[in-house]
Amino acid sequence: MEAMGYKLFQSFKTGRSWLLGSTYIVLEQSRALSAEDHDRMRPGLNHLAFHAGPQAQVEALVQEAGQHGWRVLYPDLHPYAGGDDHYAAYLENEDGFEVELVAALS
C-alpha cells in the first residue's frame, strides 16, 4: 500500500488501515469467520483493483510483491490479461486474495 502512495493510518491486532487523500482502506480479519479459508470464487470479495502509476511502476510493484509471497496470475497473458488496452498485473497471495494493479493510461 505504501508503494502506491498510501500512508499507514492505523495498525491493530486484527488489521491495518491506510489513507490516500480522501480514500480510507481497512483490512482486518473478522472475529466471526464463517470458513477457515478465503475463496475468491465464492460469493463476496473477488479482488481489489488499484491505480498503480505508470507501467514501469506496475512492474516494480510486481517484482516487490514477489518477494512478499504474491504471484502473477495468468502469467502467459501478463500484463494484458484484462485485454489488449488494459495494462495491469493480477496478483494472488498464498491465502488466495487477488489484487489488480492497473497502469495509468499513457
C-alpha positions as CSV (number, residue, x, y, z in Angstrom):
1,M,0.0,0.0,0.0
2,E,2.8,2.4,0.9
3,A,4.5,1.8,-2.5
4,M,1.3,3.1,-4.2
5,G,1.3,6.3,-2.0
6,Y,-1.0,5.2,0.8
7,K,0.1,6.2,4.3
8,L,-0.3,3.7,7.2
9,F,-3.0,5.2,9.4
10,Q,-3.8,2.5,12.0
11,S,-2.3,-0.8,13.0
12,F,-4.2,-3.1,15.4
13,K,-4.2,-6.7,16.4
14,T,-6.6,-7.9,13.6
15,G,-5.7,-5.5,10.8
16,R,-4.5,-2.2,9.4
17,S,-5.8,0.9,7.7
18,W,-4.3,3.3,5.1
19,L,-5.1,6.7,3.8
20,L,-4.6,8.3,0.4
21,G,-6.3,11.7,0.0
22,S,-10.0,11.1,0.9
23,T,-9.7,7.3,0.4
24,Y,-9.6,5.2,3.5
25,I,-8.9,1.4,3.3
26,V,-9.2,-1.0,6.2
27,L,-8.2,-4.7,6.0
28,E,-9.0,-6.8,9.0
29,Q,-9.8,-10.3,10.0
30,S,-13.3,-10.8,11.3
31,R,-13.7,-12.4,14.7
32,A,-16.8,-14.2,13.3
33,L,-15.3,-16.2,10.4
34,S,-17.7,-18.5,8.6
35,A,-14.9,-20.5,7.0
36,E,-11.2,-21.1,7.6
37,D,-10.0,-20.3,4.0
38,H,-10.7,-17.5,1.6
39,D,-12.0,-18.4,-1.8
40,R,-12.3,-15.5,-4.3
41,M,-14.7,-17.6,-6.4
42,R,-17.3,-17.8,-3.6
43,P,-19.8,-15.0,-3.0
44,G,-18.1,-12.0,-1.5
45,L,-14.8,-10.3,-2.4
46,N,-13.2,-11.4,-5.6
47,H,-10.4,-8.8,-5.8
48,L,-9.4,-5.3,-5.2
49,A,-8.1,-3.1,-8.0
50,F,-5.8,-0.1,-7.6
51,H,-4.4,2.6,-9.9
52,A,-0.7,1.9,-9.5
53,G,1.0,4.6,-11.6
54,P,2.8,4.2,-15.0
55,Q,3.7,0.8,-16.5
56,A,7.2,0.8,-15.0
57,Q,5.8,1.3,-11.5
58,V,3.3,-1.6,-12.0
59,E,6.3,-3.8,-13.0
60,A,8.3,-2.6,-10.0
61,L,5.4,-3.5,-7.7
62,V,5.1,-6.9,-9.3
63,Q,8.8,-7.5,-8.5
64,E,8.5,-6.3,-5.0
65,A,5.2,-8.3,-4.4
66,G,7.0,-11.5,-5.5
67,Q,9.4,-11.0,-2.5
68,H,6.3,-11.0,-0.2
69,G,4.7,-14.2,-1.4
70,W,2.5,-12.8,-4.2
71,R,2.5,-14.5,-7.6
72,V,1.3,-13.3,-11.0
73,L,-2.0,-14.8,-12.1
74,Y,-2.3,-15.5,-15.8
75,P,1.5,-15.2,-16.4
76,D,1.1,-16.2,-20.1
77,L,-1.2,-13.1,-20.6
78,H,0.7,-10.6,-18.3
79,P,0.4,-7.6,-18.5
80,Y,-2.7,-7.7,-20.8
81,A,-4.8,-10.4,-19.0
82,G,-7.6,-7.8,-18.9
83,G,-7.5,-7.1,-22.6
84,D,-5.2,-5.5,-25.2
85,D,-5.9,-2.0,-23.9
86,H,-5.7,-2.7,-20.2
87,Y,-2.1,-2.9,-18.8
88,A,-2.4,-4.4,-15.4
89,A,-0.9,-7.0,-13.1
90,Y,-3.2,-9.6,-11.5
91,L,-1.5,-10.9,-8.3
92,E,-2.6,-13.6,-5.8
93,N,-1.1,-14.3,-2.4
94,E,-0.8,-17.7,-0.6
95,D,-4.2,-17.1,1.0
96,G,-6.0,-16.7,-2.4
97,F,-6.5,-13.0,-2.2
98,E,-6.2,-11.2,-5.5
99,V,-5.2,-7.6,-6.3
100,E,-5.1,-5.9,-9.7
101,L,-2.5,-3.2,-10.2
102,V,-3.7,-1.0,-13.1
103,A,-1.2,1.2,-15.0
104,A,-2.1,4.8,-15.8
105,L,-3.2,5.5,-19.4
106,S,-0.4,6.9,-21.5
